[in-house]
Amino acid sequence: MKKRWMVVLLPLVLAACSQGEKEIEGVKSFENKGEHQEGQLKYAQTPPTGGTHNPAWQNCGVYDRALYNEYAVHSLEHGAVWITYQSSLAGDQVAQLKQLADGRTHTLVSPHESQQSPVVVTAWNKQLALNDASDPRIKTFLAKYEQGGDAPEIGASCSGAYNGTV
């Protein structure tokens, strides 16, 4: 009798667990695969959400100038979240974004010249475009995707490599 209950309850328990984790409203998903390649590369998304990238990763941290996509994508592969903003974003909003990176080991913050939305948060194969730096979904995105999600090399370093800017 116990074995029968176990078989009946297990699918119910698994279904209840899978319903507990909700998607963040507005997050888009992609299916990029990545490999290492030097040089300037083209990406399907802006900012890129994954794909072929430079063998060196971008050191995580806050930057006042744009980053090379090829290095930042490698950081995404390591489980980083890249917070980007249009250079015209108000200074107080830029300060809010920079503050979000405080104490985080796998977060990049930088301007990105060609994005369409004022603020974009990106992880490996996930992206959320926003109009305002105070949108609470940014913190939720960071909590879910920094060192999480589908990044192929979660736990790999996000320091000790490349720290240049465009």
Residue pairs with C-beta under 8 A, 6 or more apart in sequence:
24 128
24 137
24 140
24 141
24 144
25 137
26 128
26 129
26 130
26 137
27 126
27 127
27 128
27 141
28 126
28 127
28 128
28 129
29 125
29 126
30 44
30 45
30 49
30 50
30 125
30 126
30 127
31 125
32 44
32 48
32 49
32 50
32 51
32 124
32 125
33 50
33 51
34 50
34 51
34 52
34 53
34 73
34 74
34 77
34 152
35 52
35 53
36 52
36 53
36 54
36 55
36 74
37 52
37 53
37 54
37 55
38 54
38 55
39 70
40 70
41 51
41 52
41 53
41 69
41 70
43 49
43 51
43 69
43 73
44 51
45 127
46 112
46 114
46 115
46 116
47 69
47 72
47 82
47 84
47 112
47 115
47 120
47 122
47 127
48 69
48 72
48 73
48 76
48 122
49 76
49 122
49 123
49 124
49 125
49 126
49 127
50 73
50 76
50 77
50 124
50 125
51 73
52 73
53 69
53 70
53 71
53 73
53 74
53 77
54 68
54 70
54 71
54 73
54 74
54 162
55 74
56 71
56 74
56 161
56 162
57 71
57 74
57 75
57 77
57 78
57 156
57 157
57 158
57 161
57 162
58 67
58 68
58 71
58 72
58 74
58 75
58 108
58 161
58 162
58 163
59 75
59 158
59 159
59 160
59 161
59 162
59 163
60 75
60 80
60 101
60 104
60 105
60 106
60 107
60 108
60 158
60 159
61 101
61 107
61 108
61 109
61 163
62 98
62 101
62 108
62 109
62 110
63 108
63 109
63 110
63 111
63 165
64 110
64 111
64 165
65 110
65 111
65 165
65 166
66 110
66 111
66 112
66 113
66 165
66 166
67 82
67 108
67 110
67 112
67 165
67 166
68 164
68 165
68 166
71 161
71 162
71 164
72 80
72 82
72 108
72 110
74 161
75 82
75 106
75 108
75 158
76 82
76 122
76 123
76 124
76 151
77 124
77 151
77 152
77 153
77 156
78 106
78 151
78 153
78 154
78 155
78 156
78 157
78 158
79 106
79 123
79 124
79 145
79 146
79 147
79 148
79 149
79 151
79 153
79 154
79 155
79 156
79 158
80 106
80 107
80 108
80 123
80 146
80 151
80 158
81 106
81 107
81 108
81 121
81 122
81 123
81 141
81 142
81 145
81 146
82 107
82 108
82 109
82 110
82 121
82 122
82 123
83 97
83 100
83 101
83 107
83 108
83 109
83 110
83 119
83 120
83 121
83 122
83 138
84 109
84 110
84 111
84 112
84 115
84 119
84 120
84 121
84 122
85 93
85 94
85 97
85 109
85 110
85 111
85 112
85 118
85 119
85 120
85 133
86 111
86 112
86 113
86 115
86 117
86 118
86 119
87 111
87 113
88 118
89 111
89 118
89 119
89 133
93 118
93 119
93 132
93 133
93 134
94 133
96 133
96 134
97 109
97 119
97 133
97 138
98 109
100 107
100 109
100 138
100 139
100 142
101 107
101 108
101 109
104 142
104 146
105 147
105 158
105 159
106 146
106 147
106 158
107 142
107 146
110 165
112 120
115 129
116 129
117 129
117 130
117 131
118 130
118 131
118 132
118 133
119 129
119 130
119 131
119 132
119 133
119 135
119 138
120 127
120 128
120 129
120 130
121 127
121 128
121 130
121 137
121 138
121 141
121 142
122 128
123 141
123 145
123 146
123 148
123 149
123 151
124 145
124 149
124 150
124 151
124 152
125 149
125 150
126 141
126 145
126 149
126 150
128 137
128 138
128 141
130 137
130 138
145 151
147 154
147 155
148 154
